[in-house]
Amino acid sequence: MRNQNTKKNVQSAWSKVLTMIFVLSIMLTSCSKNQIKNDPGPGAGNTAINKLTTFSSSTPIPATTNNKVAYYTFDATPTGSPAVKLSMLDFAKSANIVVVFEGTPWELADTAHYTYPGTIMLSGYYKNYRSIINDIHTLQARGVKVIINVDDQTSWNTTTPFTTYNGIKKSYQQFAVFLDSCVTNVLNMDGIGLDVEHLGSTAANANYVNLIKEFGKYFGPKSTKPTTTVYTAAIYDGGQAGFAIGQSVDVASYMNFVIDQGYFEDNTQRFYRWANYIGAEKTMVGLVKDYNNQANGIAAAKFQPTNGNKAGIMVYAANVDSAYSNNILRALSAPVTAATGAVFYQDTQYGLTATKAIPKGSYTLTQLKTYGFIGNWASSVKLPTGWTMTMYKGTNLSGTSWALTTSNADFTKLLPSANDVVNSVKIN
């Protein structure tokens, strides 16, 4: 009896080991390149696949103020002329950033485990995932940055923001790794765009903010690929979580720009709702044909803020009417060329109100006021290349001083802190 029991115990132990190995193999292969089902291959003449890594990794992001963003929605009902469903290759050709909207990155990267009945991704022009991926790669080969939408969820306010298809809960760090694996390693896409509205009137908490910042380790200006990846968020005042991004210099610094998606509101008011906190160059508004007619959209594209140049312009569901979308994207005004000089900002990271450009010279507080400078107010400054400056605590070039040889985004980090205490300057 003992021998039989021992044999059973050994068999049972081996069974558990094999089961664990099987489960681990599933976990490790989720979002690996062999997960995409064997859908039809690339169309004739599509050579982008072989060159994908080169294009997606080396194509630089657009200039800070020249982001022409077009959202491609899979279930769009076309209203243009002709009213036909368009592929990603044939819509909004004036865009330099395309956001693949609806569905999920993990659905597209791992169709073996995350395919959903009646998926929106296959409800319109596209009938298989492989065609979607092929066209993404072709757009990249054309020099367009292609990113994918990620919806926020109420679970982002918890310590386990994501649950896998087989019930495994992931921490915010694990979720970010998983997302990067899907977007970068499998799909070879250029970044992510968050759709921030699904928490409704619930504000973002610390868990949510931690996750937002964690994504920034893999995409956007603070990632290891700051010049080739795009990280953005579409927000509006009806989704309270958006305020944690659009009115926080710290959180917004992880992103290339923030888009207002309150299409039904005044374009100027919604722009400044965020730009007054995070700066104009981090902010743009989005348009959609349902709410913004052609003239309204073109006016928004041509609009020039008073506190710097805007990040660009966005058209949502741009495949509804490509002519409408292209007219808006092409109307994006060139950045205003600023007069040469030092520019002070009210907040760190060049945020909030900015002064006029101040030429070389020595300036008391009284003289600085003619450029929009306020005493005990400045928190950052941009200097033209090669310029130097000495800032003084006193109003007449006296007292504690700080010497700068380049721009400084955060006066609190100077020793001693120069934040909100500068009152006169000498610019050379």
C-alpha positions in Angstrom: 0.0 0.0 0.0 2.8 2.4 0.9 4.5 1.9 -2.5 1.3 2.4 -4.4 0.6 5.5 -2.5 4.1 6.8 -3.1 3.7 6.1 -6.8 0.4 8.0 -6.8 2.0 10.9 -5.0 4.9 11.0 -7.5 2.4 10.9 -10.4 0.3 13.6 -8.8 3.4 15.8 -8.2 4.5 15.4 -11.8 1.0 16.2 -13.0 1.0 19.4 -11.0 4.5 20.3 -12.4 3.3 19.7 -16.0 0.2 21.7 -15.4 2.2 24.6 -14.1 4.6 24.5 -17.1 1.6 24.5 -19.4 0.0 27.5 -17.7 3.3 29.4 -17.7 3.8 28.7 -21.4 0.4 30.3 -22.1 1.2 33.3 -20.0 4.6 33.8 -21.6 3.3 33.5 -25.2 0.4 35.9 -24.7 1.1 38.8 -27.1 4.0 37.0 -28.8 4.3 37.2 -32.5 2.9 33.8 -33.2 -0.4 34.7 -31.7 -1.9 36.4 -34.8 -4.1 33.9 -36.5 -3.2 32.8 -40.0 -5.4 35.3 -41.8 -4.7 36.2 -45.4 -1.2 37.5 -46.0 -0.1 40.9 -47.4 -1.7 42.1 -50.6 0.3 41.9 -53.9 3.1 44.4 -53.9 3.0 45.2 -50.2 6.6 45.2 -49.2 6.2 47.2 -46.0 6.3 44.1 -43.8 9.9 43.3 -44.5 10.9 46.9 -43.8 8.6 47.4 -40.8 11.2 47.5 -38.1 13.2 50.1 -39.9 10.3 52.4 -40.6 8.5 52.2 -37.2 11.7 52.7 -35.2 13.4 55.4 -37.3 10.7 57.6 -38.6 10.8 60.7 -36.3 7.7 62.1 -34.7 6.2 65.3 -36.2 7.4 68.7 -35.0 5.9 69.8 -31.7 3.4 72.2 -33.4 2.7 70.2 -36.5 0.7 67.2 -35.3 -2.1 66.4 -37.8 -4.0 63.7 -36.1 -6.7 61.6 -37.8 -8.7 58.9 -35.9 -9.7 55.9 -38.0 -13.0 54.3 -36.6 -13.8 50.8 -37.8 -17.6 51.3 -37.6 -17.7 54.7 -39.3 -20.8 55.5 -41.5 -19.4 57.4 -44.5 -21.2 60.6 -45.4 -18.7 62.0 -47.9 -18.9 62.0 -51.7 -18.8 59.2 -52.7 -20.2 57.7 -49.5 -17.9 54.6 -49.4 -16.1 52.8 -46.6 -12.4 53.6 -46.8 -9.3 51.7 -45.7 -6.6 53.3 -43.6 -4.6 53.8 -46.8 -7.3 55.9 -48.5 -8.6 58.3 -45.8 -7.2 61.6 -44.4 -4.0 61.5 -46.4 -3.0 64.9 -44.9 -2.5 63.3 -41.5 0.9 62.5 -40.1 -0.4 60.6 -37.1 -3.2 58.0 -37.4 -5.0 56.7 -34.3 -6.5 53.2 -34.8 -9.7 53.5 -32.7 -12.0 50.8 -31.4 -11.0 47.3 -30.4 -7.9 46.8 -28.3 -4.2 46.4 -28.8 -4.4 42.9 -27.3 -7.2 41.9 -29.6 -5.1 42.8 -32.6 -1.9 41.3 -31.2 -3.3 38.1 -29.8 -6.4 37.0 -31.8 -6.1 33.6 -30.3 -7.2 34.7 -26.9 -8.8 38.2 -27.2 -11.1 37.9 -30.2 -14.6 39.0 -29.4 -17.9 37.9 -31.2 -19.1 40.7 -33.4 -15.8 42.7 -32.9 -16.1 46.3 -34.1 -12.7 46.0 -35.8 -14.2 43.7 -38.4 -17.5 45.4 -38.8 -16.6 47.9 -41.6 -14.1 47.9 -44.4 -11.9 45.2 -42.8 -12.9 41.6 -42.6 -9.7 40.1 -41.1 -7.1 41.2 -38.7 -4.2 40.6 -41.0 -5.4 43.2 -43.5 -5.6 45.8 -40.6 -2.0 45.0 -39.6 -0.8 45.1 -43.2 -2.3 48.6 -43.8 -0.8 49.9 -40.5 2.6 48.8 -41.7 2.1 50.4 -45.1 1.1 53.7 -43.5 4.3 53.5 -41.5 6.3 52.9 -44.6 4.8 56.1 -45.9 6.2 58.0 -42.9 2.9 58.2 -41.0 3.1 57.5 -37.2 0.4 54.9 -36.4 -0.7 54.6 -32.8 -3.5 52.6 -31.2 -6.3 53.6 -28.8 -6.5 52.4 -25.3 -9.8 53.0 -23.3 -9.4 53.9 -19.7 -11.4 51.7 -17.3 -12.8 52.0 -13.7 -10.2 49.3 -12.8 -7.5 51.8 -13.4 -8.4 53.3 -10.1 -7.4 50.0 -8.4 -4.1 48.2 -7.8 -4.9 45.6 -10.5 -6.0 47.7 -13.6 -6.0 44.8 -16.1 -7.1 41.1 -16.1 -6.0 38.7 -18.8 -8.2 36.4 -20.8 -7.6 33.6 -18.3 -8.3 35.6 -15.1 -4.8 36.7 -14.1 -4.8 40.2 -12.5 -1.9 42.5 -13.4 -0.4 45.4 -11.4 0.1 48.7 -13.1 3.7 47.8 -13.8 2.8 44.4 -15.3 0.0 45.9 -17.4 2.4 48.5 -18.9 4.8 45.7 -19.8 2.0 43.7 -21.3 0.7 46.7 -23.3 4.2 47.5 -24.6 4.7 43.8 -25.6 1.5 44.0 -27.7 2.0 47.4 -29.2 5.8 47.4 -29.8 7.0 43.8 -29.9 4.0 42.2 -31.8 2.4 45.0 -33.8 5.4 47.3 -34.2 3.2 50.3 -33.9 4.4 53.8 -32.9 2.6 54.4 -29.6 -0.8 54.7 -27.8 -3.6 57.2 -27.4 -5.7 57.0 -24.3 -9.5 57.6 -24.5 -10.2 59.2 -21.1 -13.9 59.2 -20.5 -15.1 55.9 -19.1 -14.9 56.8 -15.4 -17.5 59.5 -15.9 -17.8 61.7 -12.9 -15.3 59.7 -10.9 -11.9 61.4 -10.5 -8.6 59.7 -11.2 -6.9 58.5 -8.0 -3.2 57.7 -7.3 -3.5 54.3 -8.8 -4.7 55.8 -12.1 -2.0 58.4 -12.2 0.7 55.7 -11.4 -0.5 53.7 -14.4 -0.5 56.8 -16.7 3.1 57.5 -15.8 4.1 53.9 -16.1 2.9 53.9 -19.7 5.2 56.8 -20.2 8.2 54.6 -19.6 7.5 52.9 -22.9 5.9 55.6 -25.1 6.4 59.3 -25.5 8.8 62.0 -24.5 10.0 60.3 -21.2 10.4 56.8 -22.7 13.5 55.2 -24.0 12.2 56.2 -27.5 11.3 59.8 -27.1 11.9 60.9 -30.7 10.0 58.0 -32.4 7.1 57.1 -30.2 3.8 59.0 -29.6 1.9 59.0 -26.3 -1.3 61.1 -26.1 -4.7 61.3 -24.4 -8.1 62.5 -25.5 -9.9 64.2 -22.6 -12.8 66.5 -22.0 -14.5 68.2 -19.0 -17.2 65.6 -18.8 -14.7 62.9 -17.9 -13.3 63.9 -14.5 -10.2 61.7 -14.9 -9.0 64.0 -17.7 -8.3 66.8 -15.2 -5.5 64.6 -13.7 -3.8 64.9 -17.1 -4.9 68.1 -18.7 -4.4 70.3 -15.6 -1.2 68.6 -14.3 2.1 69.7 -15.7 3.7 66.7 -14.1 1.4 64.1 -15.6 1.1 65.8 -19.0 4.9 65.9 -19.2 4.8 62.1 -20.0 2.8 62.8 -23.1 3.5 64.4 -26.4 0.2 66.3 -26.3 -3.3 66.2 -25.0 -6.4 66.4 -27.2 -9.7 67.9 -26.1 -12.6 65.8 -27.3 -15.5 68.0 -26.1 -16.5 68.6 -29.8 -19.8 70.2 -28.8 -18.2 73.0 -26.7 -16.6 76.2 -27.8 -13.2 75.5 -29.4 -11.3 78.4 -27.7 -12.7 77.8 -24.2 -11.9 74.1 -24.3 -8.4 74.8 -25.6 -7.5 77.1 -22.8 -9.1 74.8 -20.2 -6.0 72.7 -20.5 -3.4 75.1 -22.2 -3.6 77.5 -19.2 -2.2 74.7 -17.1 0.1 72.5 -19.3 1.0 75.0 -22.0 -0.2 75.6 -25.6 2.4 73.3 -27.2 0.9 70.4 -25.2 -2.7 71.1 -26.2 -4.9 70.7 -29.2 -8.6 70.4 -29.9 -10.4 67.7 -31.8 -13.1 68.1 -34.4 -15.8 65.7 -35.7 -18.2 66.3 -38.6 -21.3 65.6 -36.4 -20.7 68.6 -34.3 -18.2 70.8 -36.1 -19.0 72.1 -39.6 -16.2 72.6 -42.2 -15.9 76.4 -41.4 -15.7 75.7 -37.7 -13.1 73.0 -38.1 -10.9 75.2 -40.4 -11.1 78.1 -38.0 -10.0 75.8 -35.1 -7.0 74.7 -37.2 -6.0 78.3 -38.0 -6.5 79.5 -34.4 -3.4 80.9 -32.8 -3.2 80.9 -29.0 -2.0 83.8 -27.0 0.3 81.7 -24.8 2.4 80.0 -27.4 1.9 77.7 -30.4 -0.6 74.9 -30.2 0.3 71.2 -30.6 -1.7 70.7 -33.7 -5.2 69.6 -34.7 -7.3 66.4 -34.6 -10.2 65.0 -36.6 -12.1 62.2 -35.0 -13.7 59.5 -37.3 -11.8 61.1 -40.2 -12.9 58.3 -42.5 -16.5 59.5 -42.3 -15.6 62.2 -44.8 -12.0 62.4 -46.0 -12.5 65.7 -47.9 -13.8 67.3 -44.7 -10.9 65.9 -42.7 -8.2 66.8 -45.2 -9.4 70.4 -45.4 -9.1 70.8 -41.6 -5.7 69.1 -41.4 -4.3 71.2 -44.3 -5.6 74.3 -42.6 -3.3 73.9 -39.6 -1.5 77.2 -39.3 2.3 77.3 -39.3 3.7 78.2 -35.8 4.1 81.9 -35.2 7.7 82.9 -35.3 8.5 84.4 -32.0 10.8 87.4 -31.6 14.2 86.4 -30.5 14.7 86.7 -26.7 14.3 85.1 -23.3 10.8 84.0 -22.5 9.7 83.5 -18.8 6.9 81.2 -17.8 4.6 81.3 -14.8 4.9 77.6 -14.1 7.6 74.9 -14.3 8.0 73.0 -17.6 7.2 76.2 -19.5 3.6 76.1 -18.3 0.8 78.7 -17.9 1.3 82.3 -18.9 4.4 83.4 -20.8 6.1 86.8 -21.2 7.0 88.4 -24.5 10.4 87.6 -25.8 13.0 89.8 -23.9 16.0 91.0 -25.9 19.6 91.1 -24.6 20.2 93.7 -21.9 19.9 94.5 -18.2 16.4 94.9 -16.8 15.0 96.1 -13.4 11.6 94.8 -12.4 10.0 98.0 -13.7 11.6 97.4 -17.1 10.6 93.8 -17.1 6.9 94.6 -16.6 6.7 96.0 -20.1 7.3 92.5 -21.4 4.6 91.0 -19.2 6.9 89.9 -16.4 5.5 90.0 -12.8 7.7 90.1 -9.7 8.1 86.9 -7.6 6.3 85.0 -10.4 8.5 83.1 -12.8 9.2 79.3 -12.6 10.9 78.5 -15.8 12.6 80.3 -18.8 13.5 79.5 -22.4 16.8 81.0 -23.7 17.9 81.1 -27.4 20.8 78.9 -28.2 24.1 80.5 -27.1 22.5 83.1 -24.8 23.3 83.4 -21.1 21.5 85.1 -18.2 21.9 86.1 -14.6 18.7 86.3 -12.6 18.5 88.4 -9.4 16.2 88.2 -6.4 16.3 92.0 -5.9 14.3 94.4 -8.1 17.4 96.3 -9.2 20.0 93.6 -10.2 20.9 92.9 -6.6 20.7 90.2 -4.0 20.9 86.4 -4.5 21.7 85.6 -8.1 21.5 82.6 -10.4 23.6 82.2 -13.6 22.1 80.3 -16.5 23.8 79.2 -19.7 20.7 77.4 -21.2 17.0 77.2 -20.8 15.7 76.0 -17.4 12.4 74.2 -17.0 12.2 74.2 -13.2 13.5 77.0 -11.0 12.8 74.9 -7.9 15.8 72.7 -8.8 18.2 75.6 -8.7 20.3 76.1 -5.6 18.9 77.9 -3.8 15.5 77.7 -5.3 14.7 80.5 -7.7 11.0 79.7 -8.0 8.7 82.7 -7.6 11.6 85.0 -6.4 13.2 86.5 -9.5 12.7 90.2 -9.9 15.4 91.5 -12.3 17.7 90.0 -14.9 20.8 90.6 -17.0 20.6 88.8 -20.4 23.8 88.3 -22.6 
